[in-house]
Amino acid sequence: MERGEIYGFLGPNGAGKTTVIRILSTLLAPTSGKAQVAGFDVARQPYEVRLRIGLALQEAALDDKQTGIEILRLQGRLYGLRRSEIKTRIAAITSLVDIGDALGRRVGTYSGGMKRRLDLAAALVHNPEVLFLDEPTTGLDPVSRMRVWDEIRRLNRDLGVTIFLTTQYLEEADTLADRVGIIDHGRLVAEGTPAELKRQVGSDVIVVQVAESDGPPAEQALRGLSSNGSLERRGGELLVATEDGPSMVSRVAVTLSEASIPVNELTLRTSTLDDVFLELTGNRIRSEKEK
């Protein structure tokens, strides 16, 4: 991982995502191989690693009988921060993580989304270089999930925190991650930006619907536009394959307009991370809508 990036780690249940995070955060000893976090070996220098990382696992480790502010202060003391440092850090964190007036209330009164945000804030008290988030939005309603997404972006943008994010939500990885790694049976089977991975499984397709009588002249007008030479006509529907669908859509529209061919519908179909995962592993990760 590069310093300052958000890295999305995709995989089905049992693929090894949580195991990887536990090894990188020094909670689990590796059985073989080596790993470094912030320049330090996780097996030989675990103390140095722990000082430089923040960790929020799937289940928030919070005491329901404490208030939010008590938990944040305790976390600061555990990292050896002075009272003045803790006060400064809590003020900075709560301006980034939306906790509102809940800090003075007992955690047992918090909603699931509020507990997630408090757990995230606790992982940031000591100003870590690297933040590990293990499926941070699992079980949250759509509104709470969007808020957590916004907070992750702000932490990365405003504080420069490097973020390692495991998720089963395709939209989460596609929206947040600079790069994505796909794990299957404990092995990394693909890595790249979301756009690069989606290009691996096929071209974008622009679907143009015209009157059937306009099919032949529309095909003639669009011939040669497709970057890989793929153009298929099915009556009044034309399929234009391209490596860069978003930029090609306007060219298709302009070309047909200049040829005075009326368009009934123009649609862009792009590959998804689910398509990538299915191609590489034979499994399908459920999308946000399916969840």
ABEGO torsion letter per residue (X at the ends): XBBGBBBBBBEBBGAGAAAAAAAAAGABBBABEBBBBGGBBAAABAAAAAAABBBBBABBBBBAABBAAAAAAAAAAAAGBBAAAAAAAAAAAAAABBAEAAAABBAAABBAAAAAAAAAAAAAAAGBABBBBBGAABGBBAAAAAAAAAAAAAAAAAAGBBBBBBBABAAAAAAABABBBBBBGGBBABBEBAAAAAAAAEBBBBBBBBBAAAAAAAAAAABGABAAGBBBBBEABBBBBBABAAAAAAAAAAAAAAAGBBBABBBBBBBBAAAAAAAAAGBBBBBAAAX
